[in-house]
């Protein structure tokens, strides 16, 4: 196994910290694909979302800039079912290994129209895929592509260590979008900066308000229960509370959480 240097771990930890504290989480995947492009010395890096059964897919984020002008969605929709890695991920939901095409593709792939299109349109012959958690029948994966030599074991090991961090990021972004959708109207909306709350702490706060246990929150966010407890303790400290109920009530009063439906109807 390719051994990672301390700078690799520092890079991963720095990436995780920057993403979870970002005031603009909607830009997170653009940041991730750019990071992977540099870390794995790729020519291109994309996040794709595929509905395997429907035969539809799209690029959600891509780097470098010129990739946005390439016909990526056309390539994805035309050739997704020919792609050996996507075939493997579709065959088993549990099979979410970081793999390269050279590990599993046979000679037919290198003679295929899909391989030729990737080489001619975006200049890649090698690909590494880093799949993320997703529902059955869906495929959500980061792909880094380049020409020339295949990805080394060090590259694959780096991607494997990054995978749980990106799973947690994806779960965080889903919950953050849910949180934004249920916020009070702008006129009554509070400012998290008053309590110095991070986007991550706001997500945990919203899940606490739903009555979820630390274990359930951990499962939802793809993190450990211990990490949830640490976020909970930070919320209590910053909001000067001692328990879940008082924390949620203050958050509702300050416009950081919506009021219960019964309270809204009586106002």
matplotlib code that plots the C-alpha trace (Angstrom):
import matplotlib.pyplot as plt

x = [0.0, 1.3, 2.3, 0.9, 3.2, 2.2, 1.6, -1.1, -2.9, -2.6, -4.0, -7.0, -7.7, -7.3, -9.8, -12.3, -12.0, -12.3, -15.4, -17.3, -16.7, -17.3, -20.1, -20.9, -21.3, -23.0, -19.5, -18.0, -17.9, -16.2, -13.5, -13.3, -12.8, -10.2, -8.4, -8.5, -7.2, -4.1, -3.6, -3.9, -2.2, -5.2, -6.1, -9.8, -11.9, -15.7, -18.5, -21.2, -24.7, -26.2, -29.7, -28.6, -32.0, -33.3, -30.1, -29.6, -26.7, -25.1, -22.0, -22.5, -19.0, -15.9, -12.4, -10.5, -12.5, -12.4, -14.3, -17.4, -17.3, -17.0, -20.1, -19.8, -23.5, -23.7, -20.7, -22.2, -25.7, -24.3, -21.7, -22.5, -23.7, -20.5, -18.2, -16.7, -16.5, -20.1, -21.2, -19.4, -21.0, -24.4, -24.1, -23.8, -24.7, -22.2, -19.3, -18.0, -14.3, -12.0, -10.8, -9.1, -10.2, -7.0, -7.8, -11.0, -11.3, -10.5, -9.5, -13.1, -13.1, -10.0, -11.6, -15.0, -16.5, -16.7, -12.9, -12.3, -14.7, -12.9, -9.5, -10.6, -13.0, -11.3, -7.9, -8.0, -7.1, -6.9, -9.6, -9.9, -13.3, -14.2, -17.8, -20.0, -23.0, -26.2, -29.6, -30.1, -30.2, -28.2, -24.5, -22.7, -19.0, -16.0, -13.8, -10.3, -8.9, -5.6, -3.5, -0.3, 0.5, -2.1, -2.8, -0.2, -1.1, -0.3, -3.0, -5.6, -4.7, -5.1, -8.5, -9.6, -8.6, -10.5, -13.7, -15.3, -14.5, -16.4, -19.3, -19.6, -19.5, -22.2, -24.4, -23.7, -24.7, -28.0, -28.9, -27.8, -30.1, -32.9, -32.1, -32.2, -35.5, -37.2, -35.7, -38.1, -38.9, -36.0, -37.7, -37.7, -34.4, -31.7, -28.0, -25.9, -22.9, -24.4, -23.5, -20.5, -22.2, -20.6, -22.7, -21.9, -23.2, -26.4, -27.0, -26.6, -28.8, -31.6, -31.3, -31.4, -34.6, -36.1, -35.5, -32.8, -30.3, -26.6, -26.4, -29.1, -27.5, -24.1, -25.7, -27.4, -24.2, -21.8, -19.8, -19.1, -21.5, -18.5, -18.2, -21.9, -21.5, -18.6, -20.8, -23.6, -21.2, -20.0, -23.6, -24.4, -21.2, -21.8, -25.5, -25.0, -27.4, -27.2, -29.6, -31.2, -34.6, -33.3, -30.9, -33.7, -36.1, -33.4, -32.7, -36.4, -36.7, -33.6, -34.8, -32.2, -34.9, -38.5, -41.2, -43.4, -46.4, -48.8, -46.9, -46.9, -50.7, -51.3, -48.9]
y = [0.0, 3.5, 5.2, 8.7, 11.4, 13.7, 16.5, 14.3, 14.0, 17.7, 18.4, 16.1, 17.6, 21.1, 20.4, 18.9, 21.9, 24.5, 22.8, 22.3, 25.8, 27.5, 30.2, 29.2, 25.4, 25.4, 25.9, 22.9, 20.5, 23.0, 23.3, 19.5, 18.7, 21.4, 19.9, 16.4, 17.7, 19.0, 16.2, 13.4, 15.3, 15.0, 16.6, 16.8, 16.1, 15.8, 15.0, 13.1, 12.0, 9.1, 7.5, 4.1, 2.7, 5.8, 6.0, 9.7, 11.5, 14.9, 16.7, 18.5, 20.1, 20.0, 21.4, 23.0, 25.8, 24.6, 21.5, 23.6, 24.2, 20.5, 18.4, 16.5, 15.7, 14.4, 12.1, 10.9, 10.2, 8.5, 6.3, 5.7, 2.1, 1.2, 2.5, -0.5, 1.3, 2.5, -1.0, -2.4, 0.2, -0.4, -4.1, -3.8, -0.9, -2.2, -2.2, 1.3, 0.8, 3.4, 1.9, 2.8, 1.7, -0.2, -2.4, -3.8, -2.9, -5.4, -4.9, -4.2, -1.0, 0.4, -0.4, 1.2, 4.4, 5.6, 5.3, 7.1, 9.9, 10.5, 10.6, 12.8, 15.2, 15.7, 14.2, 11.4, 7.7, 6.9, 7.3, 6.9, 6.8, 7.7, 6.7, 8.3, 7.1, 7.2, 5.4, 2.2, 2.7, 5.9, 6.4, 9.5, 9.5, 11.7, 10.9, 12.1, 11.6, 12.0, 10.8, 8.7, 6.5, 5.0, 6.2, 4.9, 3.1, 6.3, 8.0, 5.3, 5.2, 9.0, 8.7, 5.9, 7.9, 10.9, 8.9, 9.0, 12.7, 13.3, 11.0, 13.2, 16.4, 15.1, 14.2, 17.6, 19.5, 17.5, 18.4, 22.0, 22.4, 21.0, 23.4, 26.4, 25.3, 25.4, 28.6, 31.4, 34.1, 36.6, 39.3, 37.0, 35.1, 35.2, 35.6, 32.5, 34.9, 36.2, 32.9, 32.2, 29.1, 27.2, 25.7, 22.3, 23.3, 24.7, 21.3, 19.5, 22.0, 21.4, 17.6, 18.0, 20.0, 17.0, 14.9, 12.7, 10.9, 11.4, 7.9, 8.8, 12.2, 10.4, 8.0, 10.8, 12.8, 9.9, 10.8, 9.2, 9.7, 11.1, 13.9, 14.6, 15.0, 17.4, 19.5, 19.4, 20.5, 23.4, 24.5, 24.5, 26.5, 29.1, 29.5, 29.3, 26.5, 23.1, 20.8, 20.1, 21.6, 25.0, 25.2, 24.5, 27.0, 29.8, 28.9, 29.2, 32.5, 33.9, 32.9, 30.2, 27.5, 27.6, 27.8, 24.7, 24.8, 25.2, 28.3, 29.8, 29.5, 31.3, 34.2]
z = [0.0, -0.9, 2.3, 2.8, 4.0, 6.9, 4.4, 2.7, 6.0, 6.7, 3.3, 3.9, 7.4, 6.1, 3.3, 5.7, 8.1, 5.3, 3.8, 7.1, 8.3, 4.9, 5.0, 1.4, 1.5, -2.0, -3.4, -1.7, -4.6, -6.9, -4.2, -3.9, -7.6, -7.8, -4.8, -6.3, -9.6, -7.9, -5.4, -8.0, -10.8, -13.1, -16.3, -15.3, -12.2, -12.0, -9.7, -11.5, -10.5, -12.4, -12.4, -13.7, -14.3, -16.2, -18.1, -17.2, -15.6, -15.2, -14.1, -10.8, -10.6, -12.7, -12.9, -14.6, -16.1, -19.7, -18.7, -18.3, -22.1, -22.9, -23.7, -20.5, -20.0, -23.5, -22.9, -19.7, -21.0, -24.2, -22.6, -18.9, -19.4, -21.2, -18.4, -16.5, -13.2, -13.4, -14.3, -11.2, -8.9, -10.4, -9.8, -6.0, -3.7, -1.2, -3.7, -3.3, -3.7, -5.0, -8.3, -11.5, -15.0, -15.6, -12.6, -14.1, -17.8, -20.5, -24.1, -25.2, -23.2, -24.9, -28.3, -27.4, -28.6, -24.9, -24.5, -27.8, -26.9, -23.6, -25.3, -28.2, -26.4, -23.0, -23.5, -20.9, -21.1, -17.4, -14.8, -11.0, -9.4, -5.8, -5.2, -2.5, -0.6, -2.5, -2.7, -4.6, -8.4, -8.2, -8.6, -7.3, -7.8, -8.3, -11.3, -11.9, -15.4, -17.1, -20.0, -19.8, -16.8, -14.6, -11.1, -8.5, -5.3, -3.4, -5.4, -4.7, -1.0, -0.8, -2.4, -0.1, 3.0, 1.6, 0.8, 4.3, 4.6, 1.4, 2.4, 5.5, 3.4, 1.1, 4.0, 5.6, 2.4, 2.1, 5.7, 5.3, 2.3, 4.4, 7.2, 4.8, 3.4, 6.8, 8.1, 9.1, 6.6, 6.0, 8.2, 11.2, 10.5, 13.1, 12.5, 13.5, 13.8, 17.1, 18.7, 16.4, 15.0, 12.1, 9.3, 10.7, 14.2, 12.6, 10.9, 14.2, 15.9, 13.3, 13.8, 17.6, 17.1, 15.2, 18.3, 16.8, 19.2, 18.8, 17.2, 14.7, 13.9, 13.4, 10.9, 9.0, 8.8, 8.2, 11.3, 14.7, 17.7, 19.6, 17.0, 17.4, 21.1, 20.6, 18.3, 20.9, 23.6, 21.5, 20.9, 24.6, 25.3, 22.6, 23.4, 27.1, 27.7, 29.5, 27.6, 24.3, 25.1, 26.2, 23.2, 20.8, 22.4, 22.3, 18.7, 17.8, 19.7, 18.0, 14.5, 14.0, 13.8, 12.7, 15.4, 15.9, 13.6, 16.6, 17.8, 14.3, 14.0, 17.3, 16.6]

ax = plt.figure().add_subplot(projection="3d")
ax.plot(x, y, z, "-o")
ax.set_aspect("equal")
plt.show()
